[in-house]
Amino acid sequence: MCLSTAYLNEKKEDTIVARYVAQVKCADGKVVLSDIIGVETEVVGSISFIDLEGGTVVIKADVA
């Protein structure tokens, strides 16, 4: 099982928005991350980068 850590804008410890991410959905300008136990985290933005082998998801936040 491959789980990921999701970061906001850049891969740094203080920008983590979700850990143990098992599923990523994108719709209507939002990224919805679901962790291994089903807890969802919603971020307004878009996918910037995904490294499946390294378990990394970087989300570019939309700034209004």
Distance bins in CASP14 RR format, pairs under 12 A and 6 or more apart:
PFRMAT RR
TARGET T0000
AUTHOR 0000-0000-0000
RMODE 2
METHOD distances of the structure
MODEL  1
1 20 0 0 0 0 1 0 0 0 0 0 0
1 21 0 0 0 0 0 1 0 0 0 0 0
1 22 1 0 0 1 0 0 0 0 0 0 0
1 23 0 0 0 0 0 1 0 0 0 0 0
1 36 0 0 0 0 1 0 0 0 0 0 0
1 55 0 0 0 0 0 1 0 0 0 0 0
2 20 0 0 0 0 0 1 0 0 0 0 0
2 21 0 0 0 0 1 0 0 0 0 0 0
2 22 0 0 0 0 1 0 0 0 0 0 0
2 23 0 0 0 0 0 1 0 0 0 0 0
2 24 0 0 0 0 0 1 0 0 0 0 0
2 36 0 0 0 0 0 1 0 0 0 0 0
2 50 0 0 0 0 0 1 0 0 0 0 0
2 51 0 0 0 0 0 1 0 0 0 0 0
2 52 1 0 0 1 0 0 0 0 0 0 0
2 53 0 0 0 0 1 0 0 0 0 0 0
2 54 0 0 0 0 1 0 0 0 0 0 0
2 55 1 0 0 1 0 0 0 0 0 0 0
2 56 0 0 0 0 0 1 0 0 0 0 0
2 57 0 0 0 0 0 1 0 0 0 0 0
3 18 0 0 0 0 0 1 0 0 0 0 0
3 19 0 0 0 0 1 0 0 0 0 0 0
3 20 1 0 1 0 0 0 0 0 0 0 0
3 21 1 0 0 1 0 0 0 0 0 0 0
3 22 1 0 1 0 0 0 0 0 0 0 0
3 23 0 0 0 0 0 1 0 0 0 0 0
3 24 0 0 0 0 0 1 0 0 0 0 0
3 33 0 0 0 0 0 1 0 0 0 0 0
3 34 0 0 0 0 0 1 0 0 0 0 0
3 35 1 0 0 1 0 0 0 0 0 0 0
3 36 1 0 0 1 0 0 0 0 0 0 0
3 37 0 0 0 0 0 1 0 0 0 0 0
3 38 0 0 0 0 0 1 0 0 0 0 0
3 52 0 0 0 0 0 1 0 0 0 0 0
3 54 0 0 0 0 0 1 0 0 0 0 0
3 55 1 0 0 1 0 0 0 0 0 0 0
3 56 0 0 0 0 0 1 0 0 0 0 0
3 57 0 0 0 0 0 1 0 0 0 0 0
4 11 0 0 0 0 0 1 0 0 0 0 0
4 16 0 0 0 0 0 1 0 0 0 0 0
4 17 0 0 0 0 0 1 0 0 0 0 0
4 18 0 0 0 0 1 0 0 0 0 0 0
4 19 0 0 0 0 1 0 0 0 0 0 0
4 20 1 0 0 1 0 0 0 0 0 0 0
4 21 1 0 1 0 0 0 0 0 0 0 0
4 22 0 0 0 0 1 0 0 0 0 0 0
4 23 0 0 0 0 1 0 0 0 0 0 0
4 24 1 0 0 1 0 0 0 0 0 0 0
4 33 0 0 0 0 1 0 0 0 0 0 0
4 34 0 0 0 0 0 1 0 0 0 0 0
4 35 0 0 0 0 1 0 0 0 0 0 0
4 36 0 0 0 0 0 1 0 0 0 0 0
4 47 0 0 0 0 0 1 0 0 0 0 0
4 49 0 0 0 0 0 1 0 0 0 0 0
4 50 1 0 0 1 0 0 0 0 0 0 0
4 51 0 0 0 0 1 0 0 0 0 0 0
4 52 1 0 0 1 0 0 0 0 0 0 0
4 53 0 0 0 0 0 1 0 0 0 0 0
4 54 1 0 0 1 0 0 0 0 0 0 0
4 55 1 1 0 0 0 0 0 0 0 0 0
4 56 1 0 0 1 0 0 0 0 0 0 0
4 57 1 0 1 0 0 0 0 0 0 0 0
4 58 0 0 0 0 0 1 0 0 0 0 0
4 59 0 0 0 0 0 1 0 0 0 0 0
5 11 0 0 0 0 1 0 0 0 0 0 0
5 12 0 0 0 0 0 1 0 0 0 0 0
5 13 0 0 0 0 1 0 0 0 0 0 0
5 15 0 0 0 0 0 1 0 0 0 0 0
5 16 1 0 1 0 0 0 0 0 0 0 0
5 17 0 0 0 0 1 0 0 0 0 0 0
5 18 1 0 0 1 0 0 0 0 0 0 0
5 19 1 0 1 0 0 0 0 0 0 0 0
5 20 1 0 0 1 0 0 0 0 0 0 0
5 21 1 0 0 1 0 0 0 0 0 0 0
5 22 0 0 0 0 0 1 0 0 0 0 0
5 24 0 0 0 0 0 1 0 0 0 0 0
5 33 0 0 0 0 1 0 0 0 0 0 0
5 35 0 0 0 0 0 1 0 0 0 0 0
5 36 0 0 0 0 0 1 0 0 0 0 0
5 41 0 0 0 0 0 1 0 0 0 0 0
5 50 0 0 0 0 0 1 0 0 0 0 0
5 51 0 0 0 0 0 1 0 0 0 0 0
5 54 0 0 0 0 1 0 0 0 0 0 0
5 55 1 0 0 1 0 0 0 0 0 0 0
5 56 1 0 0 1 0 0 0 0 0 0 0
5 57 1 0 0 1 0 0 0 0 0 0 0
5 58 0 0 0 0 1 0 0 0 0 0 0
5 59 0 0 0 0 0 1 0 0 0 0 0
6 15 0 0 0 0 1 0 0 0 0 0 0
6 16 1 0 0 1 0 0 0 0 0 0 0
6 17 1 0 1 0 0 0 0 0 0 0 0
6 18 1 0 1 0 0 0 0 0 0 0 0
6 19 1 0 0 1 0 0 0 0 0 0 0
6 20 0 0 0 0 1 0 0 0 0 0 0
6 21 1 0 1 0 0 0 0 0 0 0 0
6 22 0 0 0 0 0 1 0 0 0 0 0
6 23 0 0 0 0 0 1 0 0 0 0 0
6 24 1 0 0 1 0 0 0 0 0 0 0
6 31 1 0 0 1 0 0 0 0 0 0 0
6 32 0 0 0 0 0 1 0 0 0 0 0
6 33 1 0 1 0 0 0 0 0 0 0 0
6 34 0 0 0 0 0 1 0 0 0 0 0
6 35 0 0 0 0 1 0 0 0 0 0 0
6 40 0 0 0 0 0 1 0 0 0 0 0
6 41 1 0 0 1 0 0 0 0 0 0 0
6 42 0 0 0 0 0 1 0 0 0 0 0
6 43 1 0 0 1 0 0 0 0 0 0 0
6 45 0 0 0 0 0 1 0 0 0 0 0
6 47 0 0 0 0 1 0 0 0 0 0 0
6 48 0 0 0 0 0 1 0 0 0 0 0
6 49 0 0 0 0 0 1 0 0 0 0 0
6 50 0 0 0 0 1 0 0 0 0 0 0
6 51 0 0 0 0 0 1 0 0 0 0 0
6 55 0 0 0 0 1 0 0 0 0 0 0
6 56 0 0 0 0 1 0 0 0 0 0 0
6 57 1 0 1 0 0 0 0 0 0 0 0
6 58 1 0 0 1 0 0 0 0 0 0 0
6 59 1 0 0 1 0 0 0 0 0 0 0
6 60 0 0 0 0 0 1 0 0 0 0 0
6 61 0 0 0 0 0 1 0 0 0 0 0
7 13 0 0 0 0 1 0 0 0 0 0 0
7 14 0 0 0 0 1 0 0 0 0 0 0
7 15 1 0 1 0 0 0 0 0 0 0 0
7 16 1 0 1 0 0 0 0 0 0 0 0
7 17 1 0 0 1 0 0 0 0 0 0 0
7 18 0 0 0 0 1 0 0 0 0 0 0
7 19 0 0 0 0 0 1 0 0 0 0 0
7 21 0 0 0 0 0 1 0 0 0 0 0
7 31 0 0 0 0 0 1 0 0 0 0 0
7 33 0 0 0 0 0 1 0 0 0 0 0
7 41 0 0 0 0 0 1 0 0 0 0 0
7 43 0 0 0 0 0 1 0 0 0 0 0
7 47 0 0 0 0 0 1 0 0 0 0 0
7 48 0 0 0 0 1 0 0 0 0 0 0
7 49 0 0 0 0 1 0 0 0 0 0 0
7 50 0 0 0 0 0 1 0 0 0 0 0
7 51 0 0 0 0 0 1 0 0 0 0 0
7 55 0 0 0 0 0 1 0 0 0 0 0
7 56 1 0 0 1 0 0 0 0 0 0 0
7 57 1 0 0 1 0 0 0 0 0 0 0
7 58 1 0 1 0 0 0 0 0 0 0 0
7 59 1 0 0 1 0 0 0 0 0 0 0
7 60 0 0 0 0 0 1 0 0 0 0 0
7 61 0 0 0 0 0 1 0 0 0 0 0
8 14 0 0 0 0 1 0 0 0 0 0 0
8 15 1 0 1 0 0 0 0 0 0 0 0
8 16 1 0 0 1 0 0 0 0 0 0 0
8 17 1 0 1 0 0 0 0 0 0 0 0
8 18 0 0 0 0 1 0 0 0 0 0 0
8 31 0 0 0 0 1 0 0 0 0 0 0
8 33 0 0 0 0 0 1 0 0 0 0 0
8 41 0 0 0 0 0 1 0 0 0 0 0
8 43 1 0 0 1 0 0 0 0 0 0 0
8 44 0 0 0 0 0 1 0 0 0 0 0
8 45 0 0 0 0 1 0 0 0 0 0 0
8 46 0 0 0 0 0 1 0 0 0 0 0
8 47 0 0 0 0 0 1 0 0 0 0 0
8 48 0 0 0 0 1 0 0 0 0 0 0
8 49 0 0 0 0 0 1 0 0 0 0 0
8 57 0 0 0 0 0 1 0 0 0 0 0
8 58 1 0 0 1 0 0 0 0 0 0 0
8 59 1 0 1 0 0 0 0 0 0 0 0
8 60 0 0 0 0 1 0 0 0 0 0 0
8 61 1 0 1 0 0 0 0 0 0 0 0
8 62 0 0 0 0 0 1 0 0 0 0 0
8 63 0 0 0 0 0 1 0 0 0 0 0
9 15 1 0 0 1 0 0 0 0 0 0 0
9 16 0 0 0 0 0 1 0 0 0 0 0
9 17 0 0 0 0 1 0 0 0 0 0 0
9 43 0 0 0 0 0 1 0 0 0 0 0
9 45 0 0 0 0 1 0 0 0 0 0 0
9 46 0 0 0 0 0 1 0 0 0 0 0
9 47 0 0 0 0 0 1 0 0 0 0 0
9 48 1 0 0 1 0 0 0 0 0 0 0
9 49 0 0 0 0 0 1 0 0 0 0 0
9 57 0 0 0 0 0 1 0 0 0 0 0
9 58 1 0 0 1 0 0 0 0 0 0 0
9 59 1 0 0 1 0 0 0 0 0 0 0
9 60 1 0 0 1 0 0 0 0 0 0 0
9 61 1 0 1 0 0 0 0 0 0 0 0
9 62 0 0 0 0 0 1 0 0 0 0 0
9 63 0 0 0 0 1 0 0 0 0 0 0
10 16 0 0 0 0 0 1 0 0 0 0 0
10 17 0 0 0 0 0 1 0 0 0 0 0
10 48 0 0 0 0 1 0 0 0 0 0 0
10 49 0 0 0 0 1 0 0 0 0 0 0
10 56 0 0 0 0 0 1 0 0 0 0 0
10 58 1 0 0 1 0 0 0 0 0 0 0
10 59 0 0 0 0 0 1 0 0 0 0 0
10 60 0 0 0 0 1 0 0 0 0 0 0
10 61 0 0 0 0 0 1 0 0 0 0 0
11 17 0 0 0 0 0 1 0 0 0 0 0
11 48 0 0 0 0 0 1 0 0 0 0 0
11 49 0 0 0 0 1 0 0 0 0 0 0
11 50 0 0 0 0 0 1 0 0 0 0 0
11 51 0 0 0 0 1 0 0 0 0 0 0
11 54 0 0 0 0 0 1 0 0 0 0 0
11 55 0 0 0 0 0 1 0 0 0 0 0
11 56 1 0 1 0 0 0 0 0 0 0 0
11 57 0 0 0 0 1 0 0 0 0 0 0
11 58 1 0 0 1 0 0 0 0 0 0 0
11 59 0 0 0 0 0 1 0 0 0 0 0
12 56 0 0 0 0 0 1 0 0 0 0 0
12 58 0 0 0 0 0 1 0 0 0 0 0
13 19 0 0 0 0 0 1 0 0 0 0 0
15 43 0 0 0 0 0 1 0 0 0 0 0
15 48 0 0 0 0 0 1 0 0 0 0 0
15 56 0 0 0 0 0 1 0 0 0 0 0
15 57 0 0 0 0 0 1 0 0 0 0 0
15 58 0 0 0 0 1 0 0 0 0 0 0
15 59 0 0 0 0 1 0 0 0 0 0 0
15 60 0 0 0 0 0 1 0 0 0 0 0
15 61 0 0 0 0 1 0 0 0 0 0 0
16 33 0 0 0 0 0 1 0 0 0 0 0
16 35 0 0 0 0 0 1 0 0 0 0 0
16 41 0 0 0 0 0 1 0 0 0 0 0
16 43 0 0 0 0 0 1 0 0 0 0 0
16 56 0 0 0 0 0 1 0 0 0 0 0
16 57 0 0 0 0 0 1 0 0 0 0 0
16 58 0 0 0 0 0 1 0 0 0 0 0
16 59 0 0 0 0 0 1 0 0 0 0 0
17 24 0 0 0 0 0 1 0 0 0 0 0
17 31 0 0 0 0 1 0 0 0 0 0 0
17 32 0 0 0 0 0 1 0 0 0 0 0
17 33 1 0 0 1 0 0 0 0 0 0 0
17 35 0 0 0 0 0 1 0 0 0 0 0
17 39 0 0 0 0 0 1 0 0 0 0 0
17 40 0 0 0 0 0 1 0 0 0 0 0
17 41 1 0 1 0 0 0 0 0 0 0 0
17 42 0 0 0 0 1 0 0 0 0 0 0
17 43 1 0 1 0 0 0 0 0 0 0 0
17 44 0 0 0 0 0 1 0 0 0 0 0
17 45 0 0 0 0 0 1 0 0 0 0 0
17 57 0 0 0 0 1 0 0 0 0 0 0
17 58 0 0 0 0 1 0 0 0 0 0 0
17 59 1 0 0 1 0 0 0 0 0 0 0
17 61 0 0 0 0 1 0 0 0 0 0 0
18 24 0 0 0 0 1 0 0 0 0 0 0
18 31 0 0 0 0 1 0 0 0 0 0 0
18 32 0 0 0 0 1 0 0 0 0 0 0
18 33 1 0 1 0 0 0 0 0 0 0 0
18 34 0 0 0 0 1 0 0 0 0 0 0
18 35 1 0 0 1 0 0 0 0 0 0 0
18 36 0 0 0 0 0 1 0 0 0 0 0
18 37 0 0 0 0 0 1 0 0 0 0 0
18 38 0 0 0 0 0 1 0 0 0 0 0
18 39 0 0 0 0 1 0 0 0 0 0 0
18 40 0 0 0 0 1 0 0 0 0 0 0
18 41 1 0 1 0 0 0 0 0 0 0 0
18 42 0 0 0 0 1 0 0 0 0 0 0
18 43 0 0 0 0 1 0 0 0 0 0 0
18 55 0 0 0 0 0 1 0 0 0 0 0
18 56 0 0 0 0 0 1 0 0 0 0 0
18 57 0 0 0 0 1 0 0 0 0 0 0
18 58 0 0 0 0 0 1 0 0 0 0 0
18 59 0 0 0 0 1 0 0 0 0 0 0
19 33 0 0 0 0 1 0 0 0 0 0 0
19 34 0 0 0 0 0 1 0 0 0 0 0
19 35 1 0 0 1 0 0 0 0 0 0 0
19 36 0 0 0 0 1 0 0 0 0 0 0
19 37 0 0 0 0 0 1 0 0 0 0 0
19 39 0 0 0 0 0 1 0 0 0 0 0
19 41 0 0 0 0 1 0 0 0 0 0 0
19 55 0 0 0 0 0 1 0 0 0 0 0
19 56 0 0 0 0 0 1 0 0 0 0 0
19 57 0 0 0 0 0 1 0 0 0 0 0
20 33 0 0 0 0 1 0 0 0 0 0 0
20 34 0 0 0 0 1 0 0 0 0 0 0
20 35 1 0 1 0 0 0 0 0 0 0 0
20 36 1 0 1 0 0 0 0 0 0 0 0
20 37 1 0 0 1 0 0 0 0 0 0 0
20 38 0 0 0 0 1 0 0 0 0 0 0
20 39 0 0 0 0 1 0 0 0 0 0 0
20 41 0 0 0 0 0 1 0 0 0 0 0
20 55 0 0 0 0 0 1 0 0 0 0 0
20 57 0 0 0 0 0 1 0 0 0 0 0
21 31 0 0 0 0 0 1 0 0 0 0 0
21 32 0 0 0 0 0 1 0 0 0 0 0
21 33 1 0 1 0 0 0 0 0 0 0 0
21 34 1 0 0 1 0 0 0 0 0 0 0
21 35 1 0 1 0 0 0 0 0 0 0 0
21 36 0 0 0 0 1 0 0 0 0 0 0
21 37 0 0 0 0 0 1 0 0 0 0 0
21 38 0 0 0 0 0 1 0 0 0 0 0
21 39 0 0 0 0 0 1 0 0 0 0 0
21 40 0 0 0 0 0 1 0 0 0 0 0
21 41 0 0 0 0 1 0 0 0 0 0 0
21 43 0 0 0 0 0 1 0 0 0 0 0
21 47 0 0 0 0 0 1 0 0 0 0 0
21 50 0 0 0 0 0 1 0 0 0 0 0
21 52 0 0 0 0 0 1 0 0 0 0 0
21 55 0 0 0 0 1 0 0 0 0 0 0
21 56 0 0 0 0 1 0 0 0 0 0 0
21 57 1 0 0 1 0 0 0 0 0 0 0
21 58 0 0 0 0 0 1 0 0 0 0 0
21 59 0 0 0 0 0 1 0 0 0 0 0
22 32 0 0 0 0 0 1 0 0 0 0 0
22 33 0 0 0 0 1 0 0 0 0 0 0
22 34 1 0 1 0 0 0 0 0 0 0 0
22 35 1 0 0 1 0 0 0 0 0 0 0
22 36 1 0 1 0 0 0 0 0 0 0 0
22 37 0 0 0 0 1 0 0 0 0 0 0
22 38 1 0 0 1 0 0 0 0 0 0 0
22 39 0 0 0 0 0 1 0 0 0 0 0
22 40 0 0 0 0 0 1 0 0 0 0 0
22 41 0 0 0 0 0 1 0 0 0 0 0
22 55 0 0 0 0 0 1 0 0 0 0 0
22 57 0 0 0 0 0 1 0 0 0 0 0
23 31 0 0 0 0 0 1 0 0 0 0 0
23 32 0 0 0 0 1 0 0 0 0 0 0
23 33 1 0 0 1 0 0 0 0 0 0 0
23 34 1 0 1 0 0 0 0 0 0 0 0
23 35 0 0 0 0 1 0 0 0 0 0 0
23 36 0 0 0 0 1 0 0 0 0 0 0
23 37 0 0 0 0 0 1 0 0 0 0 0
23 38 0 0 0 0 1 0 0 0 0 0 0
23 39 0 0 0 0 0 1 0 0 0 0 0
23 40 0 0 0 0 1 0 0 0 0 0 0
23 41 0 0 0 0 0 1 0 0 0 0 0
23 57 0 0 0 0 0 1 0 0 0 0 0
24 30 0 0 0 0 0 1 0 0 0 0 0
24 31 1 0 0 1 0 0 0 0 0 0 0
24 32 1 0 0 1 0 0 0 0 0 0 0
24 33 1 0 1 0 0 0 0 0 0 0 0
24 34 1 0 0 1 0 0 0 0 0 0 0
24 35 0 0 0 0 0 1 0 0 0 0 0
24 40 0 0 0 0 0 1 0 0 0 0 0
24 41 0 0 0 0 0 1 0 0 0 0 0
24 42 0 0 0 0 0 1 0 0 0 0 0
24 43 0 0 0 0 0 1 0 0 0 0 0
24 46 0 0 0 0 0 1 0 0 0 0 0
24 47 1 0 0 1 0 0 0 0 0 0 0
24 50 1 0 0 1 0 0 0 0 0 0 0
24 52 0 0 0 0 0 1 0 0 0 0 0
24 55 0 0 0 0 0 1 0 0 0 0 0
24 56 0 0 0 0 0 1 0 0 0 0 0
24 57 1 0 0 1 0 0 0 0 0 0 0
24 58 0 0 0 0 0 1 0 0 0 0 0
24 59 0 0 0 0 1 0 0 0 0 0 0
25 31 1 0 0 1 0 0 0 0 0 0 0
25 32 1 0 1 0 0 0 0 0 0 0 0
25 33 0 0 0 0 1 0 0 0 0 0 0
25 34 1 0 0 1 0 0 0 0 0 0 0
25 40 0 0 0 0 1 0 0 0 0 0 0
25 41 0 0 0 0 0 1 0 0 0 0 0
25 42 0 0 0 0 1 0 0 0 0 0 0
25 43 0 0 0 0 0 1 0 0 0 0 0
25 47 0 0 0 0 0 1 0 0 0 0 0
25 57 0 0 0 0 0 1 0 0 0 0 0
26 32 1 0 0 1 0 0 0 0 0 0 0
26 33 0 0 0 0 0 1 0 0 0 0 0
26 42 0 0 0 0 0 1 0 0 0 0 0
26 43 0 0 0 0 0 1 0 0 0 0 0
26 44 0 0 0 0 0 1 0 0 0 0 0
26 45 0 0 0 0 1 0 0 0 0 0 0
26 46 1 0 0 1 0 0 0 0 0 0 0
26 47 1 0 0 1 0 0 0 0 0 0 0
26 48 0 0 0 0 0 1 0 0 0 0 0
26 50 0 0 0 0 0 1 0 0 0 0 0
26 57 0 0 0 0 0 1 0 0 0 0 0
26 59 0 0 0 0 1 0 0 0 0 0 0
26 60 0 0 0 0 0 1 0 0 0 0 0
27 42 0 0 0 0 0 1 0 0 0 0 0
27 44 0 0 0 0 0 1 0 0 0 0 0
27 45 0 0 0 0 0 1 0 0 0 0 0
27 46 0 0 0 0 0 1 0 0 0 0 0
27 47 0 0 0 0 0 1 0 0 0 0 0
28 42 0 0 0 0 0 1 0 0 0 0 0
28 44 0 0 0 0 1 0 0 0 0 0 0
28 45 0 0 0 0 0 1 0 0 0 0 0
28 46 0 0 0 0 0 1 0 0 0 0 0
28 62 0 0 0 0 0 1 0 0 0 0 0
29 42 0 0 0 0 0 1 0 0 0 0 0
29 43 0 0 0 0 1 0 0 0 0 0 0
29 44 1 0 0 1 0 0 0 0 0 0 0
29 45 1 0 1 0 0 0 0 0 0 0 0
29 46 1 0 0 1 0 0 0 0 0 0 0
29 47 0 0 0 0 0 1 0 0 0 0 0
29 59 0 0 0 0 0 1 0 0 0 0 0
29 60 0 0 0 0 0 1 0 0 0 0 0
29 61 0 0 0 0 0 1 0 0 0 0 0
29 62 1 0 0 1 0 0 0 0 0 0 0
29 64 0 0 0 0 0 1 0 0 0 0 0
30 40 0 0 0 0 0 1 0 0 0 0 0
30 41 0 0 0 0 0 1 0 0 0 0 0
30 42 1 0 1 0 0 0 0 0 0 0 0
30 43 1 0 0 1 0 0 0 0 0 0 0
30 44 1 0 1 0 0 0 0 0 0 0 0
30 45 1 0 0 1 0 0 0 0 0 0 0
30 46 0 0 0 0 1 0 0 0 0 0 0
30 47 0 0 0 0 0 1 0 0 0 0 0
30 59 0 0 0 0 1 0 0 0 0 0 0
30 61 0 0 0 0 0 1 0 0 0 0 0
30 62 0 0 0 0 1 0 0 0 0 0 0
31 40 0 0 0 0 0 1 0 0 0 0 0
31 41 0 0 0 0 1 0 0 0 0 0 0
31 42 1 0 0 1 0 0 0 0 0 0 0
31 43 1 0 1 0 0 0 0 0 0 0 0
31 44 0 0 0 0 1 0 0 0 0 0 0
31 45 1 0 1 0 0 0 0 0 0 0 0
31 46 1 0 0 1 0 0 0 0 0 0 0
31 47 1 0 0 1 0 0 0 0 0 0 0
31 48 0 0 0 0 1 0 0 0 0 0 0
31 50 0 0 0 0 0 1 0 0 0 0 0
31 57 0 0 0 0 1 0 0 0 0 0 0
31 58 0 0 0 0 0 1 0 0 0 0 0
31 59 1 0 1 0 0 0 0 0 0 0 0
31 60 0 0 0 0 1 0 0 0 0 0 0
31 61 0 0 0 0 1 0 0 0 0 0 0
31 62 0 0 0 0 0 1 0 0 0 0 0
32 38 0 0 0 0 0 1 0 0 0 0 0
32 39 0 0 0 0 0 1 0 0 0 0 0
32 40 1 0 1 0 0 0 0 0 0 0 0
32 41 1 0 0 1 0 0 0 0 0 0 0
32 42 1 0 1 0 0 0 0 0 0 0 0
32 43 1 0 0 1 0 0 0 0 0 0 0
32 44 0 0 0 0 0 1 0 0 0 0 0
32 45 0 0 0 0 0 1 0 0 0 0 0
32 47 0 0 0 0 0 1 0 0 0 0 0
32 57 0 0 0 0 0 1 0 0 0 0 0
32 59 0 0 0 0 0 1 0 0 0 0 0
33 39 0 0 0 0 1 0 0 0 0 0 0
33 40 1 0 0 1 0 0 0 0 0 0 0
33 41 1 0 1 0 0 0 0 0 0 0 0
33 42 1 0 0 1 0 0 0 0 0 0 0
33 43 1 0 0 1 0 0 0 0 0 0 0
33 45 0 0 0 0 0 1 0 0 0 0 0
33 47 0 0 0 0 0 1 0 0 0 0 0
33 50 0 0 0 0 0 1 0 0 0 0 0
33 57 1 0 0 1 0 0 0 0 0 0 0
33 58 0 0 0 0 0 1 0 0 0 0 0
33 59 0 0 0 0 1 0 0 0 0 0 0
34 40 1 0 1 0 0 0 0 0 0 0 0
34 41 0 0 0 0 1 0 0 0 0 0 0
34 42 0 0 0 0 0 1 0 0 0 0 0
34 57 0 0 0 0 0 1 0 0 0 0 0
35 41 1 0 0 1 0 0 0 0 0 0 0
35 57 0 0 0 0 0 1 0 0 0 0 0
41 57 0 0 0 0 0 1 0 0 0 0 0
41 59 0 0 0 0 1 0 0 0 0 0 0
42 59 0 0 0 0 0 1 0 0 0 0 0
43 57 0 0 0 0 0 1 0 0 0 0 0
43 58 0 0 0 0 0 1 0 0 0 0 0
43 59 1 0 1 0 0 0 0 0 0 0 0
43 60 0 0 0 0 1 0 0 0 0 0 0
43 61 1 0 0 1 0 0 0 0 0 0 0
43 62 0 0 0 0 1 0 0 0 0 0 0
44 59 0 0 0 0 1 0 0 0 0 0 0
44 60 0 0 0 0 0 1 0 0 0 0 0
44 61 1 0 0 1 0 0 0 0 0 0 0
44 62 1 0 1 0 0 0 0 0 0 0 0
44 63 0 0 0 0 1 0 0 0 0 0 0
44 64 0 0 0 0 1 0 0 0 0 0 0
45 58 0 0 0 0 0 1 0 0 0 0 0
45 59 1 0 0 1 0 0 0 0 0 0 0
45 60 1 0 0 1 0 0 0 0 0 0 0
45 61 1 0 1 0 0 0 0 0 0 0 0
45 62 1 0 1 0 0 0 0 0 0 0 0
45 63 0 0 0 0 1 0 0 0 0 0 0
45 64 0 0 0 0 0 1 0 0 0 0 0
46 57 0 0 0 0 0 1 0 0 0 0 0
46 58 0 0 0 0 0 1 0 0 0 0 0
46 59 1 0 0 1 0 0 0 0 0 0 0
46 60 1 0 1 0 0 0 0 0 0 0 0
46 61 0 0 0 0 1 0 0 0 0 0 0
46 62 1 0 0 1 0 0 0 0 0 0 0
47 56 0 0 0 0 0 1 0 0 0 0 0
47 57 1 0 0 1 0 0 0 0 0 0 0
47 58 1 0 0 1 0 0 0 0 0 0 0
47 59 1 0 0 1 0 0 0 0 0 0 0
47 60 1 0 0 1 0 0 0 0 0 0 0
47 61 0 0 0 0 0 1 0 0 0 0 0
48 56 0 0 0 0 0 1 0 0 0 0 0
48 57 0 0 0 0 1 0 0 0 0 0 0
48 58 1 0 1 0 0 0 0 0 0 0 0
48 59 1 0 0 1 0 0 0 0 0 0 0
48 60 1 0 1 0 0 0 0 0 0 0 0
48 61 0 0 0 0 1 0 0 0 0 0 0
48 62 0 0 0 0 0 1 0 0 0 0 0
49 55 0 0 0 0 0 1 0 0 0 0 0
49 56 1 0 0 1 0 0 0 0 0 0 0
49 57 1 0 0 1 0 0 0 0 0 0 0
49 58 1 0 1 0 0 0 0 0 0 0 0
49 59 0 0 0 0 1 0 0 0 0 0 0
49 60 0 0 0 0 1 0 0 0 0 0 0
50 56 1 0 0 1 0 0 0 0 0 0 0
50 57 1 0 1 0 0 0 0 0 0 0 0
50 58 1 0 0 1 0 0 0 0 0 0 0
50 59 0 0 0 0 1 0 0 0 0 0 0
50 60 0 0 0 0 0 1 0 0 0 0 0
51 57 1 0 0 1 0 0 0 0 0 0 0
51 58 0 0 0 0 1 0 0 0 0 0 0
END
